Amino acid sequence: MDLDALTAARRSEWERLDELSRARALDGPEVDELVTRYRAASADLSEIKTAAGRTGLGDHVSTILARARLALTGSGTDLRGALPRFFLSQLPAALYRLRWTTLAVAAGFFVVGTLVAVWIASDPQVLASLGSKADLEYYAEHKFTDYYSDNPAAVFAGTVWTNNAWIAVQCVLFGITGVWPLYVVMQNAVGVGSAAAVMIATGHGDVFWQFIAPHGMLELTSVFVAAAAGLHVFWAWVAPGPRGRGEALATAGRALVTVAIGLVFSLALSGAVEGFVTPQPWPWPVKVLLGALALAVFLVYMLVVGRRAARAGETGDLAESEAGTPRLVAG
């Protein structure tokens, strides 16, 4: 094959293909032309490779074809566009969907925690089973508060963050069991209730609230949201509605894994409060106020930004172009 002759005969066609593939927008006839010229150029490239192997001309045509293929099939989601959509639409909408379940989980936590605290604090035998009087006094006067300052603030904040983030991710990933999210919440409720009982029984109830409240408001709220997300995954499996169970689980899972990713950031904030605010010798109202501000930021994001995103039709799931066209169902 004479490559020079082929180039002379096809140059204008390749140039036109390149022009079409670089265009920002194409009308119907231009798209048809792009497809036709793409097929013709593909045949030309095949002939070039068969006759001469790899050549500069072949690489040039291959580059034009690659650009044309991208114009025909589309590119992946631009990260610069995906990140704003994730933080301004997907994540807040997914959080907003969980608002009532989160409230129910929080109510259950406080009921169980209160019952445990009252039971232990009012029953000397149960209180004694947790340790001797000297041990309980030492816990209340030293161990409880020293926990927040035994390690450098940055190290402590990072440790707390990674531990809580892992718990939140587990709540979502193992939510399909229906048991694991409830177990995590009840375990935390019993732990907090037991600590409160010991602190109150030893006359240090004020210290308990002063050290728990600053970071606990946002940290516990994040755990409640994670448990709610896991329960929503479980419910999608139990009651998929008109969709297939697999499709319902996939939809819920995609949207609620979004929540798990978002909670990594909220737990980072609560970890920063726990590491850098809770142990400080500042007036307790200042520390509680800072914790309340952190919680307020999260709630505004979840309820205000989330409500706006939900009203715009966002669900927290991937876009149809990313997740695939959903199967239509009647009803």
C-alpha positions in Angstrom: 0.0 0.0 0.0 1.2 3.5 -0.9 0.8 5.4 2.4 1.5 8.8 0.7 -1.3 8.1 -1.8 -3.7 7.0 1.0 -2.8 10.2 3.0 -3.5 12.4 0.0 -6.8 10.7 -0.7 -8.0 10.6 2.9 -6.5 13.7 4.5 -9.5 15.9 4.1 -11.8 13.2 5.6 -9.5 12.7 8.6 -9.4 16.5 9.1 -13.1 16.6 9.0 -13.4 13.8 11.5 -11.0 15.6 13.8 -13.0 18.8 13.5 -16.2 17.1 14.4 -14.7 15.3 17.4 -13.4 18.7 18.8 -16.8 20.5 18.4 -18.5 21.5 21.6 -22.0 20.6 20.3 -23.2 18.6 17.3 -26.6 18.6 15.7 -28.3 15.4 14.4 -26.7 15.3 10.9 -23.3 16.1 12.3 -23.5 13.2 14.7 -24.4 10.9 11.8 -21.5 12.3 9.9 -19.2 11.7 12.9 -20.2 8.1 13.1 -19.8 7.5 9.4 -16.4 9.2 9.2 -15.3 7.3 12.4 -16.1 4.0 10.7 -14.2 5.0 7.6 -11.2 6.1 9.5 -11.2 2.9 11.5 -11.1 0.9 8.3 -8.2 3.2 7.1 -6.3 2.5 10.3 -6.8 -1.2 9.9 -5.4 -1.1 6.4 -2.4 1.0 7.5 -1.5 -1.4 10.3 -1.9 -4.5 8.1 0.3 -3.1 5.3 3.0 -1.3 7.3 2.6 -2.1 11.0 3.1 0.8 13.4 3.8 4.0 11.7 3.6 7.7 12.4 0.6 8.0 10.1 -1.1 5.2 11.9 -0.5 6.9 15.3 -1.9 10.1 13.9 -5.1 8.4 12.7 -5.3 6.5 15.9 -5.2 9.7 17.9 -8.0 11.2 15.8 -10.1 8.1 16.3 -9.5 8.2 20.1 -10.8 11.7 20.2 -13.8 10.9 18.1 -14.6 7.8 20.2 -14.5 10.1 23.3 -16.9 12.5 21.6 -19.3 9.6 20.8 -19.2 7.8 24.1 -18.8 10.7 26.5 -16.2 11.1 29.2 -16.4 10.1 32.8 -17.8 12.5 35.4 -15.5 15.5 35.9 -14.2 15.5 39.4 -14.5 19.3 39.6 -18.2 19.0 38.9 -18.7 15.8 40.9 -17.4 17.2 44.2 -19.7 20.2 44.4 -22.7 18.0 43.5 -21.7 15.5 46.2 -21.3 18.0 49.0 -24.1 20.4 48.0 -26.7 17.9 46.7 -26.1 14.2 47.2 -24.8 14.1 50.7 -27.2 16.6 52.3 -30.2 15.0 50.5 -29.2 11.5 51.8 -28.8 12.9 55.3 -32.2 14.6 55.1 -33.9 11.4 54.2 -32.7 10.0 57.5 -34.0 12.8 59.8 -36.9 11.0 61.4 -35.1 7.7 61.8 -32.2 9.5 63.3 -34.6 11.1 65.8 -36.1 7.7 66.7 -32.6 6.2 67.2 -31.6 9.2 69.4 -34.8 8.8 71.5 -34.1 5.1 72.0 -30.5 5.9 73.0 -31.5 8.4 75.6 -34.3 6.2 77.0 -31.9 3.2 77.4 -29.0 5.4 78.7 -31.3 7.1 81.3 -32.7 3.8 82.5 -29.3 2.3 82.9 -28.0 5.3 84.8 -31.0 5.4 87.1 -30.8 1.6 87.7 -27.1 1.6 88.6 -27.1 4.8 90.6 -30.1 3.7 92.7 -29.0 0.2 93.4 -25.9 -0.1 95.7 -25.4 -3.7 94.8 -25.3 -3.1 91.1 -23.0 -0.1 91.7 -20.7 -2.2 93.8 -20.5 -4.8 91.1 -18.6 -2.2 88.9 -15.8 -1.9 91.5 -14.9 -1.0 95.0 -15.7 2.4 96.4 -12.1 3.4 96.1 -12.0 2.3 92.5 -15.1 4.2 91.7 -13.8 7.3 93.4 -10.6 7.1 91.5 -12.5 6.7 88.2 -14.6 9.7 88.9 -11.8 12.0 90.1 -9.0 10.9 87.8 -9.6 8.3 85.2 -12.7 9.8 83.6 -11.1 13.2 83.0 -7.5 12.0 82.4 -8.7 10.0 79.4 -9.1 13.2 77.5 -5.5 14.5 78.2 -3.3 11.4 78.6 -2.2 11.8 75.0 -1.3 14.8 72.8 -4.4 16.5 71.5 -3.7 15.8 67.8 -3.0 12.1 68.5 -6.0 11.7 70.7 -8.3 13.5 68.2 -7.0 11.3 65.3 -7.5 8.1 67.3 -11.0 9.1 68.3 -11.8 10.1 64.8 -10.7 6.9 63.1 -12.4 4.7 65.8 -15.7 6.5 65.5 -15.5 6.7 61.7 -15.0 2.9 61.6 -18.0 2.4 63.8 -20.1 4.6 61.6 -19.0 2.7 58.4 -19.8 -0.6 60.1 -23.4 0.6 60.9 -24.0 1.3 57.3 -22.2 -1.7 55.8 -23.7 -4.2 58.3 -27.0 -2.4 58.4 -28.6 -5.1 56.2 -28.6 -7.4 59.3 -30.9 -5.0 61.1 -29.2 -6.0 64.3 -25.8 -4.4 64.1 -26.8 -0.7 64.1 -29.1 -1.3 67.1 -26.3 -3.2 68.9 -23.9 -0.3 68.4 -26.4 2.3 69.6 -27.4 0.2 72.7 -23.8 -0.6 73.5 -23.0 3.1 73.5 -26.2 3.9 75.6 -25.2 1.3 78.2 -21.6 2.6 78.3 -22.7 6.3 78.7 -25.4 5.4 81.2 -22.9 3.4 83.3 -20.4 6.2 83.3 -23.1 8.7 84.2 -24.2 6.5 87.1 -20.7 6.2 88.6 -20.1 9.9 88.2 -23.4 10.9 89.7 -23.2 8.4 92.6 -19.7 9.7 93.5 -20.9 13.3 93.4 -19.3 14.3 90.1 -22.3 14.5 87.9 -21.4 18.0 86.9 -18.0 16.9 85.7 -19.6 14.1 83.6 -21.8 16.6 81.7 -19.0 19.2 81.3 -16.7 16.6 79.7 -19.3 14.7 77.6 -21.4 17.6 76.3 -18.8 19.5 74.2 -17.9 16.7 71.7 -20.7 14.3 72.6 -23.4 16.4 70.9 -22.0 16.0 67.4 -20.3 12.6 68.0 -23.5 10.9 69.2 -25.6 12.6 66.5 -23.2 11.2 63.9 -23.6 7.7 65.4 -27.4 8.1 65.4 -27.3 9.0 61.7 -25.0 6.1 60.9 -27.4 3.7 62.7 -30.4 5.2 60.8 -28.6 4.7 57.5 -28.0 1.1 58.3 -31.6 0.6 59.3 -32.7 2.1 56.0 -30.6 -0.5 54.2 -32.2 -3.2 56.2 -35.7 -1.9 55.4 -34.9 -1.7 51.7 -34.2 -5.5 52.0 -37.3 -6.3 54.1 -39.8 -4.1 52.2 -38.4 -3.3 48.7 -41.8 -2.3 47.3 -42.6 -2.8 43.6 -38.9 -3.0 42.8 -36.8 -6.2 43.0 -35.1 -6.7 46.3 -31.7 -6.5 44.7 -32.5 -3.3 42.9 -33.9 -1.7 46.1 -30.8 -2.7 48.1 -28.5 -1.3 45.4 -30.3 2.0 45.4 -30.4 2.3 49.2 -26.8 1.1 49.5 -25.4 3.6 47.0 -27.2 6.5 48.6 -26.4 5.5 52.2 -22.7 4.7 51.6 -22.7 8.4 50.7 -23.8 9.1 54.3 -20.9 6.9 55.6 -18.5 9.0 53.6 -20.0 12.2 54.9 -19.9 11.1 58.5 -16.2 10.8 58.2 -16.1 14.6 58.0 -18.6 15.2 60.8 -16.7 12.8 63.1 -13.5 14.5 62.2 -15.0 17.7 63.5 -16.3 16.1 66.7 -12.8 14.4 67.1 -11.2 17.8 66.9 -13.6 19.2 69.5 -12.9 16.2 71.8 -9.1 16.5 71.3 -8.7 20.3 71.4 -11.7 21.6 73.3 -13.0 19.1 75.8 -9.7 18.7 77.9 -9.0 22.5 78.0 -9.3 24.3 81.4 -11.7 26.8 79.9 -15.1 27.7 81.5 -17.5 24.9 80.8 -20.1 27.2 79.1 -17.4 28.1 76.5 -16.7 24.5 75.8 -20.3 23.5 75.6 -21.0 26.5 73.3 -18.3 25.4 70.9 -19.7 21.9 70.8 -23.2 23.2 70.2 -21.9 25.3 67.3 -20.3 22.2 65.8 -23.6 20.4 66.1 -25.5 23.4 64.7 -23.3 23.4 61.6 -24.1 19.7 61.0 -27.9 20.1 61.6 -28.1 23.1 59.3 -26.3 21.1 56.6 -28.5 18.1 57.2 -31.9 19.8 57.5 -31.7 23.1 55.7 -29.3 22.3 52.8 -30.6 18.7 52.7 -34.3 19.9 52.5 -33.4 22.2 49.6 -31.6 19.4 47.8 -34.4 17.0 48.3 -36.9 19.5 47.0 -34.8 19.8 43.9 -35.3 16.0 43.3 -32.0 14.8 44.7 -32.1 11.5 46.6 -28.4 10.9 47.4 -28.1 8.2 44.8 -25.8 8.3 41.8 -27.0 10.1 38.7 -28.7 7.9 36.1 -25.7 8.2 33.8 -23.6 6.7 36.6 -25.9 4.1 38.1 -27.6 3.0 34.9 -31.2 3.5 33.7 -33.6 2.2 36.4 -36.1 -0.5 35.6 -39.6 1.0 35.3 -42.3 -0.5 37.5 -46.0 0.0 37.7 -47.7 1.7 40.6 
